[in-house]
Amino acid sequence: GRLPLATGGGGAVEEGVPRRSSLALRVVWMVANAALLLLWGTLHQGGVVPALAFLQERQSADGGAPLRHVIFYHTYMPPLHLLALPASPAARLVVHDLKGASCGRLHELVTRLHISDSAAAVLLAAPPHTAEPCFAVGNGGGGGGGDDQLRVVRRFFPHLHLDDGVEFIARLVTKPGAFLRDWQDAFSLKLYRHVVT
């Protein structure tokens, strides 16, 4: 006969397998599941929901504030129902999901938003290693022909972004000192305000 190996497990354990190896297999299975729960249930994209909660709180507190555009860049699609936005077209918060778009696409959207309403605040929610290089000196763009910058509003930790794993590992290998010094940034989602000077 066969014994099932708990819920969600793969396969089964033969009755003829010695008890010691059966126990070891169960322990390995539990440790692996605990590690995956920590990684995928907490760390991976873990800053998106707290960022939405922060935005919802700010939106409620600022009732009559000017329009805000929030761009989610290199994150999972934000679950917008958490913002509890009114269904009316007069909503004061507009969310844009750029997924894994290029820096050029990000600059196009930022420019268009600043041109369409110069009083509107443009916020960017993104992992620092994907957003900050887009606004480095020499990249031009933004809303002001190169005179644009990002100012950090808030950091949400932990947030692990694995979609750009190659770039992440390259930074770790080429600049280990900077990585160790700024490790919290490497595992955070930042909310920036885009400013045209």
N, C-alpha and C positions, 0 to 999 in steps of 0.2 A: 504494500500500500504506500500511499504518498501523504505527506502532511503539508498543508498550505503554509507558505511563509508570510504570514500577516497580510494586511490589506495593501493593495497597490504593489506588492512585491512581484518579482518575476519568478516563475517556476515553482518548484516544490522541493522538499528535502526528503530523500529516501529514508525509510525506517531503518535500513541497514547501515546508515552512516553513523559512525561513532558519535556519542553525545557531545564530546568535547568540540569536534569540528562543527557540529550543528549549532552549538552555543556561539562559537567564534563567528560563524556566518551571520547569525542574528545580530551580534554586536556590530560587525562591519556594516550590515544593512542599516541598522539604526543610526550609526555615526554618519554614514553617507547621506542618509535622508535629513538628518539634523543640519549637516553642512549645506546641503542644497536648499533647505528651507531658509537658512540664514542668507545665502547668496541670492536666490531668486525671489524670496519673500520679503526681504528687508533691504538689502544693499542695491540690487540691480534696479535702476530707475527709481530708487527710493525717495528722491527729492521732489518728484512730480506732484504727489498728493499734498505734501506740506506746503509747496509753493502755491498750489491752488487754494488751500485753506487760508494762507496769508493774503492772497489777492482778494478772496471773498470777504475776509475781515476788513481789509482796507476799503473795498468798494462799499461795504455797508456803512462804515464810519464816515466816508467822504461823500455821502449821498449826492450832493450837487456839484461834485468836482468835475473838471473838464474831462472830455473823452480820453480813455486810455486804450492803447493798442498793446496787447501782449503777444509776443512772438515766441513760440516754443520751437527751439532749434536743436536738432540732434537729440531728441527725446522721443519716448513713446507718445502716441496721441493722448493729450490730456483728457481725462474724463470730465467733460464740461458740466455735467449735472451737479458736480460738487461745488460749482460756483453759485448755484441757485440764482442765476440771472433771470430777470423778468423776460417774458416772451415778447415784450413790446420792442418795436424798432428803436425806441429811445434809450436802449441799454447803453450805459456809460462805459462798458468794458467790452472790447472786441478781441477775440482770441484768434490768432493765426497759427496754424500748425505747418511748419516747413519741413517736418520730418528730418531726413538726412540731406537736405538740399546743399548746394554749393555756396561758398562765400558770395559769389556773384549774385545768386538768387536772393540771398539775405540782404545784400546792399540794394538791390532793385526794390524790394519790398519796403525797406526802411526809407529810402528816398521817396517813394510814392506816398507813404504815410505822412512824411513831413511836408511834402508839397500839397497834399490834399487838405491838411488841417495843421497849420503851424503851431496852434495852441495845444494840440493833442500830445499827451505823453506817450512815448514809444518805449516799451519795456521789452527786454529780451531775457528769456529763461533758457539757459544752456549750460552745459559743462564748460568750465573755463578753457580747457585745452581745445575746444572746438570753436568757441566764440572769439576769444581774445586775438588769435592770429588773423581773423577777418578784419580787425580794426587796427592792426599794427601799422606803424608809419610806413608809407609807401604803397599801402593797399588802396588808398584813395577811397572813393565811393561814399558810403553813408549818405547823410542828407546834406552835407555841406562841402562836397568836392574835396574831401581829404581832411577837413577840419572837424572831424567827428570823433567822439570818444564814448567809451562805456564807463559808467560810474556804478559801482556795486551798491545795490539797495539792500540785499540780504543774501546770505549763503545758507543752503539747506544741506545738511550732512546727516547721514551718509547718502551718497548717490553714486552708484557704480555704472559707468557707461561703457558697455562692451562692444558697441557697434563699430567703434573706431579702434579696435584692439591693436592693429598694427602700429598706428601712430602712437598709441598709449605705450606700447612696449618699446618703440623706438625712442621715445622721450626718456623712459626709464633707463635704457641702455646708454644713450648718448649724454644724458645730463643727470646722472644718479644723485649728485649733490643737491641740485635744485629740486629733484623729485623728493628726496628725503626731507629737505627743508620745508617744502610746500605740500606735504603729503595730504593734508586735509583738503586743499584745493583739488588735488587729483581725484578725490573721492567725494566731490560736492557738486551740487547744481547751484549756479548763481543766478540771481535775478538782477539784471542790470537796467539802468536807465540810459537810453541812448541820447546823447547831448550833441547838438550842433553848435559849435562856437563861432 
